[in-house]
Amino acid sequence: MNINQFKKEAHNLVDWMFEYHNNIKKYPIKSKVKPGEIYDSLQSSIPEDGESFEKIFQDFENKIMPGITHWQNPNFYAFFPANNSFPSILAEMLISTIGAQCMMWDTSPAATELEEKVTDWLRDFMGLPSRWKGVINDTASIGTICSLLTARELKNDFKSNSDGINNNRYRVYGSKEAHSSIEKAVKIIGIGSKNYIKINTNSDLSIDINDLEKKINEDINNGYVPIAIISTFGTTGTVSFDDINKTCLLANKYKIWHHIDAAYAGSVLIVDEYKKYIKNLDLADSFLFNPHKWLLTNFDCSLYYVKDHNLLTKTLEIHPEYLKSSNKKIKNYKDWSLQLGRRFRALKLWFVLRTYGKKGLKKYILNHINLAKYLNKKIKSDKNFEITCNQNINMINFRFRPYNANFKNLDLDTLNFDLISKLNNTGEIYISHTKIEDKVSIRMPIGSTFADKKTVDESWDLIKKTSNNIIQKN
Ligand SMILES: Cc1ncc(COP(=O)(O)O)c(C=O)c1O
């Protein structure tokens, strides 16, 4: 492809992008293809001769698009959103056009300095301590691994980096509701998942601080070495909030590293009334959240903040001859995370923050919380449904429970799975579930960029209609 063809096709793609977003509801949200169908439809090997863009694009439309799940449809409620926005998409176009690999200051000074600027901006906007510094990773999983590695090295005077871990007695603590990425990180840092201690939760599914302190004391008495506590600001199942302030005090009392996983809910901190939940944060050590979940920035974009960035770089830095920089004093983000090569993620965040401004971003978050309140009220007043957890910010947890039928819990689980599957098969909505007290519960985080009262009403009408059909057939 020459540069003139590139120009022509790029213009065509912009038109396609417009049509896609303008007509997103015409696609079934959850792809309907069968396992292996896409693979089997594709050529068995790389073509001998290069093919035209036109032909490749035709296959993209005919073979790839049917296998896409449409995360940007406003009736997408599964998992957590990965919401993008038009300024973010435009920035992604520039990022791939420039194609810079931003591992060091030298390899694109603007990328490094913009990354420092946008992470500082968000730190201040969210009310994180002003001396903390941030870095942009692809995902929260990576931030958590970096945090636990730092905790491990700090405990061992940075010796396990060189000597490996001997006679491991280290322990990490998180609640039973903490995300699986924590356990995975514990496995990866080499201390073994049996040393990840899952703490009981309170009735609101937040970490039980008394149980946490009890387990820490038991471990110390038995010769174990607590290295880190992970608290969750917004759990995955129900967006429940651990008491960050109390956990900060506890971790400080026992001098244990404290990391806060706010992957999803961290964005809510831009709204002032939520800042009281992190007033002791200066006693913690690290914090992460994903603008790619709930702050209008295309996947991937996860911000990891640390109180003392020197501990992070001391844990991760490595300086082979071929990567020596021109100036020792400058920041090289390659030493702030796991991978060497880095995308220019700061650009899309900068486009988003400037396009919406503080007012627009707060309005966006509050709109979702209000829509969730609106839907929660509807569900509460419907006798065929029950709310299974108090509404946390923009998350609703509920289940289908026909009032005039006598169901055992097991039947209700089956019934709810049936409802979810029927809803997802309509192609007009995508929802997923969790278990609360071992009972299947539907979860609906309202966080799509394009969610409004109309889409929420549409979704609820569909849920009602589908559940009524199930009632009539039983
Ligand atoms: C609370 C929490 N932490 C961590 C993660 C992992 O996020 P990532 O995919 O960015 O690694 C998730 C994903 O949903 C999450 O909900």
The ligand as an SDF file (V2000), in Angstrom:
LIG
                    3D

 16 16  0  0  0  0  0  0  0  0999 V2000
  -11.5330   -4.8000   41.2530 C   0  0  0  0  0  0  0  0  0  0  0  0
  -10.7560   -5.2750   40.0540 C   0  0  0  0  0  0  0  0  0  0  0  0
   -9.4220   -5.3550   40.1260 N   0  0  0  0  0  0  0  0  0  0  0  0
   -8.6730   -5.7730   39.0880 C   0  0  0  0  0  0  0  0  0  0  0  0
   -9.2590   -6.1270   37.8920 C   0  0  0  0  0  0  0  0  0  0  0  0
   -8.3920   -6.5890   36.7590 C   0  0  0  0  0  0  0  0  0  0  0  0
   -8.3790   -5.6020   35.7920 O   0  0  0  0  0  0  0  0  0  0  0  0
   -7.4090   -5.6570   34.5250 P   0  0  0  0  0  0  0  0  0  0  0  0
   -8.1560   -6.3670   33.4630 O   0  0  0  0  0  0  0  0  0  0  0  0
   -7.1830   -4.2130   34.1910 O   0  0  0  0  0  0  0  0  0  0  0  0
   -6.1700   -6.3560   34.9260 O   0  0  0  0  0  0  0  0  0  0  0  0
  -10.6500   -6.0560   37.7570 C   0  0  0  0  0  0  0  0  0  0  0  0
  -11.3110   -6.4190   36.4920 C   0  0  0  0  0  0  0  0  0  0  0  0
  -12.4880   -6.3110   36.3140 O   0  0  0  0  0  0  0  0  0  0  0  0
  -11.4150   -5.6140   38.8660 C   0  0  0  0  0  0  0  0  0  0  0  0
  -12.7450   -5.5570   38.8070 O   0  0  0  0  0  0  0  0  0  0  0  0
  1  2  1  0
  2  3  1  0
  2 15  2  0
  3  4  2  0
  4  5  1  0
  5  6  1  0
  5 12  2  0
  6  7  1  0
  7  8  1  0
  8  9  2  0
  8 10  1  0
  8 11  1  0
 12 13  1  0
 12 15  1  0
 13 14  2  0
 15 16  1  0
M  END
$$$$
